[in-house]
Amino acid sequence: MRNINLTTESEVISPQDLSLLIGSCRIAKQIEWLDKYQWTYFLNAVRRPIVGRAYLREKLSGKEPQSNFKSPTWQLDTTQIK
């Protein structure tokens, strides 16, 4: 059995590690799994899910990850427009 490599320098997990984690090589199944378990991920240009290594570590430790990926909520200030 192969272990997920958490010692590499990459900031994101490899496609092979994602396949091992989820149990499927099919991209559609990976996205379905990530959505089902409410994981934060991004889709790259070829629509492959990308998961951050730090996020993976926190998620697997049982802690709710502190996501820095979410956009801050803001509101346009129109009071200065004349």
N, C-alpha and C positions, 0 to 999 in steps of 0.2 A: 504494500500500500504506500502510495506517495504522499508526503506531507506538503502542505502549502508552505512555500518558501517566504518567510517573513524577514529574512536577513539581507535582501538585496538592496541596492541603492535606489531603485525606482520608487517614485511616489505613488504609482498605481500598480495594482496587481496584474499579473500577466493573463492573457486569455486562457492559458492552460490552467492557471490557479483558479480562475473564475469557473472554468468547466468542472474542476475537481470539487470546488465548494458547492456548486449547484447540482452537479450530477448530470449535466447535459452539455454537449458541444453546440447544440442548436441555439442560435442567437435569440430566436423568438421565445424559446423556453427559458433562457437566462433572463430576459426582460420580464417575462411573466412571473418568474420566481422572485426577482428583485422587487417588483411591484406588490406581489402578494405579501411579502414579509416587510414591506415598507422600508427598503434600503434606498439611500440616496446614491444616485449614479448619474452619469452623463452619457450621451450617445456621441460617438466620434463621427467623422465624415462618412464612414461606411456603415453607420448605424449599429456599431458594436458597443455594448455597454462597458463603461469605464468606471471602476470602483477604486477609490483612494485607499492606500495602504493603511494610513492612520485611522481612517473610518472603519476599515475591516477589523483592525485590532480592537478598537473600542466596542464595536458591535459584538464581536465574538467573546469579549470579556464580560458581557452582560450589562455594561453601562450604556446609557443612551448617549450616543456621540454628540459632542458639541459641534454642530455644523457651522462652518464659516462660509458655506456655499450659498446660503440663502440671501437674497437681496434685502437690504433694509427697507422698511416701510417708510415712505416719505410722501409729502403732499406739496404740490406746487404752491408757492407763496405768490399770489397775484396782488397783494396789497400795495406793492411798489410800482405797479404798471399804471401808466397814465395815458 
